[in-house]
Every structure is written in structure tokens, then in C-alpha cells.
Amino acid sequence: MRQTLSNARIVLADRTITGSVAIEDQTILAVGPEAGTDHGIDCDGDFLVPGIIDLHTDNIEHHLHPRPAVRWPSSLAAVLAHDWQVLGAGITTVLDSLSIGDYDSKGQRGAMLDAAIDAISQAKADGLLHSDHYFHFRCELSDAALLDLVPRHMDNPALRLVSLMDHTPGQGQWHDVNIYREYRRKKSGYVWSDAEWDGYIAGRQAMQALHVTPSRAWIADAAKARATPMASHDDTTPDDVERAHADAIAISEFPTTPQAARRARDLGMSIVMGAPNVVLGGSHSGNVSALALADDGLLDILTSDYVPASMLHAAFVLAQRGLELHDAIAMISARPAAILGFADRGQIAPGLRADLLRVGVLDGLPVIKGIWVAGRKFM
């Protein structure tokens, strides 16, 4: 089936033009001032941008565990609800980022991991998903259960990214242990006495000393053997970044300080930050501002982290601050496509997948008016 989207501002890789996009079946056929022989859908001057590629969303976990003590009874139902939510945010390719590690969860995270992978795989095989789903394994190196959980899933054909992370309080994302303590109180209801808190921190640090080095070596070797891209999560110091680079890691995901981001740039690593950090104007956990990194040329890719709708919004925030729109849109499309090896998507160009968003702007806010996934229109 052929479709033509006309009278649009088309955001290309290096500029924005006014014209039309012709689609045939799943593929972009032509792009230009006169790309189609019929007017088809009149976009009324709205933007056409590539479908969003999200390499890190925790959103699936919110559906599987909507409250700390609640496990949704149907993993498939949770996956389908998650799929509609990411599609509605304009995310046409998504890496469902699953945390691998079981500390403090009493086995729940391990069970959730298997259930999520099975349900997503089933839904994908049965043609029930609308966005194109893959996996991102977030490997908690300090957790004793990691090397019991991850090996059985490393050969999953949908695995496209592995990140190495260590959330031990006192460093990385949680370098301020008081912020971590308050976060756990609000999220999970954990209330410690000072003595209990000191004991908890000591226990976590002992786990870190015991498990991080062997877990890091196993995960890095397994990813290299499978040619799976790797990210280093929450790097804080230049030394952290250099250690990641020495392990052939090409992605610095959520560096927590400008010094870490600067060293990642010096070493040629791609720098990934959360889109909520941009929309909110800063980090919710006291780390470096993504806007500050963008202003210094230290931001390459945006990801939704915990808010799918933040992706498109953040790109337009950056454009409103002076970044060229095509460069801002590349942070949520072409650049993640390149780093993940998706050669068939991420730009509006002939021969690529017809993953497209029609976007209007209302009081500065981007509003999605149409979504196409591999040429199939959803709204």
C-alpha cells in the first residue's frame, strides 16, 4: 500500500525541509518537495520526525510491579499496557531495560526478569506488539544473584545492549547516602534507625567488594563474545570512565558529574542522559544536569529512563534552547540507531523503515498527531 504525507516540515539528518514523504508498504519510498503523486494526508505544516528509538526504559517494571508489594497477575497484560504507553509516546523501537540482580527484593526481581522476558517474547512472536521491542540488560554487579540470573538469558536474540552498574550507596548515582536513604524511604517504605542504616551500608559495601570484580569480568567477556554493545552506568570520576573504556565499553550512560562526561568525550564514547533530566531542568538525585552537559557539547543521546513521554518533549526543549532541531531529534533517533546497529531506521530517508511521527507544537509542547510503525498508521 502506498501513502503520501504532504505539506509537512520534514526533519532530515542535517536540515528541515518542507515537502512530502511517500511510503510504500513498510518502507520510505521518496522524500522531497514532490515526493508523491497524490496529496494523501495533509500534515498542515506539522513536523514529520523519525520514530523515536529508546535504548533504556524502566517502564515495563512499573507495569509488572505497579506498587512495591503488588505483582500484576498477568505479565502479558502488563507488557501489552507498556507497549501501548511507549507507542503513544512516539517510541517506535524500544529496548526494555530489565534490572538483573535480586538484592532487597526477596526473589521478586529474579521472578520478574523471567516473566518479563517470556511475556515480551510471547507477545512479539504472536504479533501483539505495536512498537518494535528488544532487551537491555542492566547488570547489578554488586549483587550476589547476578551470575545466577544473567547467563541463561545472554543468548536471547533480542538482546541489543548490556549495561554495567553498581548502585552501592556512597558512590555513583548514590554518592550522597542521605539522598539514597530518603529515596528508599519514599519508594519502598524502608525506615532505618541510624544503627540499622550503618549496618545496611556496611553490608552493601561488603557485597560490592566481594562481587563487583568477578561479575564485571564475566559480563564484559560474555558481551564481547556476542558482539553486544555495552554501556557503563553512572560513572562519577574520570577513573570510572577509563575503566569502562579499557573494557571496550563505548557508551557512557548517565554520567553523574561533568568530569566523567568530559573524559567520556575525550575517549570518544557516546554520552547518554535521561530525557526527564532535561524536562525537569535537573537530576532528581542531585547529579549533573543534562542541560548543562548539552550546553557544553557533552550530550549525544537521550533516553526515557522512567518517563516514556519525556523523549520528544526533551528534544524540543533542547531545540528551544538553541540546538538545531535536526540535531536534537538525532539524539532520540539517528544516534541511538547507530550505536545499537539498527541500520534500517532512525532517519527519514528513502529505503529506510517507515517509522514516522507527525508532530504539532502547542504552546511550545510537541504534540503527536500521527504515528507510523513500519508504514502502519496508528493515529
N, C-alpha and C positions, 0 to 999 in steps of 0.2 A: 504494500500500500504506500502511495506517495502522499506526503503532506508538505505544505509550504507555509512558513511562518513569515509574514511580511510586515513592513513598517515597524521594524524593531531597531533598537540600538544594540548592536551585537558586540559583545566584549570578546575580542580575539586575544591571542597570546601577547601581542605587542601594541594594541591600539583598540579603540572602539569605533565602529563604523555604523552607518545607517543603511539598512538593506533587508535582505531576506535570507532565510535558511531553508533549503529543500531537504526533506528526509525521504528516504525510500526504505521501507521495512525497518530494520534496526540501525540503519547507517545514515550519517550525514552525507548527502549527495553533492550539494553545492552551497557555497556561501558567497554573497556579494550583493551589489545593488539590484540585480535582476536574477536572483538565484532560482526562481521558479516560473513556470509558465502560467500559473494561476495565482490569485491573491491568497487563497486558502484562509488561514487565520490571521486577522489583522491585529497586530500586537499594540496598535495605538501608541506607538512611541515608547513602549516599555523596553526594559533591558532584556536581552537574552544572554544568559551566562551558562557556563558548563555546569553539569550536575556536580554537587559537592562530593568530595572524597574525604571521608573522616577516618583517620588512622587510629583514633583512640576514643572510644566512648564507653563509659561505665553504665550507660543507661539500661542495658539488659539486666544488670544486677538489681536495679530499682524495681523492676517488674517481677523478678523472681523472689525478692525479699522486700516487699513494699514497706515493711516495718521491721525493726530489729528482731522481734520474736515471731514474725509471720513468714512462713514459707508458702508461696502460692501453690495451690494443689495441682495445677496443670502447668507444667513447664512449656508445653506447646502453646497454650493460651497466652502465657507471659511473652513468649517470643513473638507471636503474631501482633500483640499490642505494641511491643517495642518496635517492630518493623513498620507499622503504620506511623508511629511517632517520628521515627527518623526520616521516613519518606516525606511526611508533612513539613519537616524542617528543610527539605530540599536536598537531603543526603541520599544520593543515588548509589553510592558504593560505600559500604561501612565495614570497618574492622571492629567486631565485637570484642572489646578488651576484657578478658577474664583474668581475675586475680588468682594466682596459683600459690597457695600457702594456706595454712589452717590455724595459725595461732589465734587464740581467744575465741574461736568460733565453735569449738567442741565438735568438730567434724562437719559442720554445716557447709563450709566453703568447699571442701572436697566433694561433698554430695552435689552441691550446686554446680560445680565445674562439670561433672559428668552429665548432669541433667541438662545443662545449657548446651553443651556440645552436641548431645544426642538430639535435643529438640530442634536446634538450628539446622543440623544436618538433615533431619527428617523433613522439616518444612521446606528446605531448599530442594531436596530430591523430589518432593511432591508438588513442586511449583506453587507453593503457598506464599512465598515471599515476594515483595514488590521491589525493594531495594536489593542490590547485589551484596550478599553477606560473606565475610571472611573472618578469620580469627587473628587476634593479637593476644599473645600470652604475656601477662605481666608477672614475672617470676620474682617472688619474695625470697631473696637469697638468705635471709636470716632465719627462715622458718624450717624447722626440723622435718616437716612433711613434704617439702618441695620435691625432693628427689624420689619420693614415693608416688607423687601425683603426676609430674610432668612427662616422664619417659613414655608412658603409654599413649600420649597424645602428640608427640613431636612429629610423627609421620602423617598427621592429618593433612590431606591435600589442600585444605582451605586455609592453612596457617600461612600468613603473609608477614608477620612481624613478631619478634620476641623482644621484650624489654627487661633489663636487669635493674632491680630496685631493692632498696634496703630502707625500710621505714622504722628502723630502730630509733627511738626518741633520743634527741641530743645531737643529731646531725641531719644533713639533707633537708627534706621538706620540714621536718620537725626539729630543727636546730634549737628552737625555743621550746623547752619541755613544758612550760606553763601553758602555751597555746595548745600543745598536744593534749594536755590534761583536760583543758576546758572543752576541746573538740570531742574527746571521748565521753565526757560527761553529758554533753548535749546530744550526741548521736546515739549512744548506747546506754546511757544512764549509769555509767561507771562512776562511783564516788569512792575515792580512796582517802584514808587518813594519811597524814604525812609519812608515818612509818610504813604503811602499806604501799604508798606511792614509791618511796625509796626502794623498797623490796622489789616492786614491779620493774622499775627502771634497771636495777641491778640484774634481774633475771633476763630481761630483754638484751642487755648488753652482753651477758654471758652467752646467750644464744647466737648473737652476732659473731662473737669471737670464735665460736665452735663451727658455725655452718657457712658463713659467707664465702670464704676462700674456696672450699671444695665445690660448693654449689655454683659459684661463678665459673669455675673452670669447666664443670660438666656442661652447663647451659651454653657457654661460648663455643665449646668444641662441637656440641650437637648442632647448633645453629650454623656454624661454618660448614660442617659436613653436608648439610642440606641446602646450603646457599640461601638461608633465610636471613633477611635483613635484621639487624639488631639495633636497639636504642638503649642508651644509658639514661636512667630516670633520676631526676632531682640532684644532678651534680651541683656541688656547692663551691668547690675550690678548683683552681687550675689543675691540681694533682688528680682530682677525681676525673676530670676530662681527659687528662693524659693517660690515665689507666684505661679508660674506655677506648681511647684511640689505639692504644697498644693491643687491645683485644679485637681490633678490626671493626669496631663499632662506628658507624657513620652518622648516627642520629643522636643529638643531644636533646633529650625530651624533658621539658620543664626545668631548665637550669634555674637554680634558686637565687643566684647572685649575678651581677653584671660581670664580675671577674671570670666566672665559669663560662658565661656566654661568649665573652671576648676570646677566651682561649679556644673554645669550640670553633669560633670563626677563623682564628689563626690556623687551626689544624684542618680546615676545610670540611668540618662537619655541618650537617643541616641542623638548624635550631628550631625546635618545635615548642610552641607555647599554647596554653589553653585559651580558647576564644572567650570564655567567661571572664578571664582576667582582663581582656580588652574591654568588654562591655561594661564591667563593673568599675573600670578605671584603676584596678589594682588587684593584688593577690589577697584571697580570703585568709591565707595562713601566714601573712607577713613576709612573703618572699618578694623577689624583684617584680616590678611592673612590666607587663608585656608591652605596654605603650612606650615605656622608657627604652626598652630594647629595640622596638620598631624605630623610634626616633634616632637611635644610634646605628641603624642598619644591621641589627643583630637578631632579626626575626625572619624566618623563611617560610614556616608552615604553621597554620592554625589547626587546632583540633577541638572537638566539642567538650571533651573531658566528661562533665556531668550534666551539661545542658545542650541537647541537640540543636535547639533553635538559636544558639549563640553564634553559630558559624557564619551564616550570611550576614547577620547583624554586625559582627565584629569586622568583617571585610569592609562594610560600608562605613563603619566608624573610622577605620584607617584611611579610607578614601576622603572622608570629610575632613580629616586632619592634614591632608595634603598629598598622600600617597596616590600615585596614578591608579585609577580604578582597575585597569588590567593587571597591575602588579598585586593589588590587594586580592583580587579574585584568584590569581595564580596560587596564593597561599592556601586556598581551600580546594584547588582543583589540579592544575598542571604540576605543581611541585610535589604534592603527595603522590600523584600518579607516577612521577618519575622515580621517586625514592623507593616506591614499592614495586616497581617493574610492571605497571599497567600501561603498556604501550598503545592500547586501543581506546583510551579515554583521557579526559582531563582538559581538553580544549575543544573549541568549536572549529572544526576543520574537516574538509572532505575526506571520507574514508574512515573516520572515527565513529565510535558508538554514538548514537543519538541520545545522549544523556543531557538534557537541557532544562533550564528553569526560565520561565518568564517572570520578571520581577518589576513591579512598580515601586514607587517611593512615595510614602505618605508621611509628611512632617519629618522627613529625614530617615524614616524607618523603612527598610526594604520589606516589601510585602509580596509573597509568592502568589502569582495568578495562574500559573500553569507548570506542570511537571511532566517531563517525558523521560522514561527509562528504557533505553534501547528502542526508542521510537514509539513506545506505548504511552499514550497520554492518560494521566490520572486526574487532572483537574484543569 
